[in-house]
């Protein structure tokens, strides 16, 4: 599925100030906090990074998503095409991609 990601980063002095600003804007959480494990993959020659693209496998609550983020489009707001799909087993997918020559270059939670 194609989505368009729009990202705006705002600076706050501390997390409480950020929470207060979000609440004051009328936002409400769609779901509770949860642990996500993300791995970013690339070729040995860093083709994706050089193109400013991202290939990510995200695992959360036993479910996995494969996401490809295209290069950032020029402009004041960070906008990029994003393709995402549910995968049956993120660990198996990671092994398949590694067999195809990709490697994990960054991991975060």
N, C-alpha and C positions, 0 to 999 in steps of 0.2 A: 504494500500500500504506500502510495506517495503522500507525504505530508510536507509542509513547509515549516521549518523551525524558525521562530523569531525569538531572539534572545537579547535581553537588556540587562546589563549589570549595574547595580546601584551600590554605592558605598554607604555603610552605616558604621558607627563607632563600636557597636556591640550587638549581639543577637537580640537582646530585648528591644532595642530601638527598632530593629528591622521588623520584629513581630508586631510591635505597636503600630508601625506605619502600614503594615499589611492589613491588620485588623481595622485601622481607621479608614482604609480604602474600601472596606466592606467585603474583603475576601474571606472565604471559609475553606478549611481543608476538605479535599475530596476523599481522602483516606488517611489513616494514621501513619505515623513514621514506620519505616521498615528498612531492613538491611538489604542492600543490593551489592552484588559483586560484579564488577565490570572488568573486562579485559579488552585491550585495544590490540589489533593485529596489523601487520604491515609486511611488505616484502623486504628482503635483505637490503636492497638498495633504497629503501624508504620512499617508494613511489607514491604511496598514499599521503604521507606527511608532506612531501614536496608539492603535491597537488592541493594540499590543505583539506584533505578528505579524511574521514574516520571510518574504520570498520570495527564494530564493537559487538561483543557477546555479553549480554546482561543476564544474570541469574538472580532471581528474587522469589523467595517462597516456593522453591522447587520448580519454577517456570523459567524458561529461557527465551530471549529475544535476540535476533540478529538485526543489527542496524547498520546501514550505510549512510553516512552524511557526506553530501557533496561539498564542493568548495564554497566558501563564504562569498556571497554576492556583494559587490561594492555598495556602500551606503552607510548612513549613520547608525542603523540598527543591524545587528548580526542576523542575516537571513541566509538560509541554505536549504536545499532540497534534502529530504530525509526519507529513506525507504526502510521499512521495518516489517518483520514477520516473526511469528511465533515459531520456535523450533522445539522438537520433541526432547532433545537432550543436548544442552549446551556444551557439556564436556566432550561428547562424541563429535559434535560439530567442530570444536576447537582442534581435536586430533586430526580430523579430515583436512581442515584448512592448513594445519602444520604439514601434513603429508603433501599438500599442494604447493608448499614453499613459503607460506606465511609463517610468522612467528609473533608471539606475544612480546610487545615492546613496552607496555605499560599496564599496570593492574591497580585498581582502586576499589574502595568500598564506600 
